[in-house]
Amino acid sequence: KTEEKTAVIEIAKAAGLTLLSEEERNPLYTTTYGVGEVIKDAVRNGCRKFIVGIGGSATNDGGAGMLQALGFGLLKENGEQIPIGARGLEELAEITDDNVIPELAECKFKIACDVTNVLCGETGASAVYGPQKGADEEMTERLDRLLFSYASLVKKKIPKADSMYPGTGAAGGLGFAFLTFMDAQLESGIQIVIKETGLEQEIAKADLVITGEGRMDGQTAMGKAPIGIAKIAKKYGKPVIAFAGAAARDAGACNEQGIDAFFSILREAVSLEAAMKRENAEANMEAAVEQAYRLWRL
């Protein structure tokens, strides 16, 4: 929105999982550098306010690449920049801000973050999201150690740094970088959408609220969009049902967060490729919603 000098950025367009093939997914090498380049371009075009969606990343570098693109020095012992990707954190010895673009101090960031994961540990970025980004068990443990040492070094430079703050583990630690190095606020993405669209007023008038996502699981219950919608609905005593392409074994956690019932739309065992074809998905969704509605109407 140039008239407001506000940039709306979706980091998945610069560092997203869908930009890579299965073979290319490796969170030791994927980087958030492109996110920093997008921010820098927006700054050059006069933007000082940012709304940034940080879902769907392919990265686990703690936002190191983004910081490098913005002029921060993430340096080795010899003073050279560390390599991009989480692997570079193994060589990180010092963080400097001498060459940061000066306009960054004028910028404010509102980060749309739908998860509450912390940076490290069992519910951290690596353990929860590393596997879907291409990490095996050994790599996941390595990534977690790298982020822990990175956070410890950052803490020495910036005492306010808090790797246990909810959302710091979002997008492979990008939430941590935004919160620590920039004038940023982490907010629920769905709450931003609700405010901008007037969705709460529509929910208040509804008889039934329907939501959903591609795969419902324990991560959904940690604060993703369907849960945000469900919480608004329950504020007005509305029933909530959800539909998903797949419902994992731990999806029952969603029932505890306001979703009264959820349904997988798949009607038979098919390949993922077949299930995701638009015509198949539309037909399955239509059939599943009709049957659920018939029951609700009774």
Protein Blocks (a to p, Z undefined) as FASTA:
>chain_A
ZZnopacddfklmmcfklpcfklgcfklgccklmmmmmmmmmmnopabdcddfehiabfe
hommmmmmnopacddfkopacdedjklmmmpcbdcfklgcfklmmpccddddfbfbdfbd
jklmklmmmmmnopafklmmmmmmmmmmmmmmmmmmmmmlcfkbghjlgghhlmmmmmmm
mccddddfklmmmmmnommmmmmmpmbdcdddfbdcfklmnopaklmmmmmmmmnopacd
dddfbdcfklmmmmmnopabdcdfbfbdcdfklmmpmklmmmmmmmmmmmmmmmmmZZ
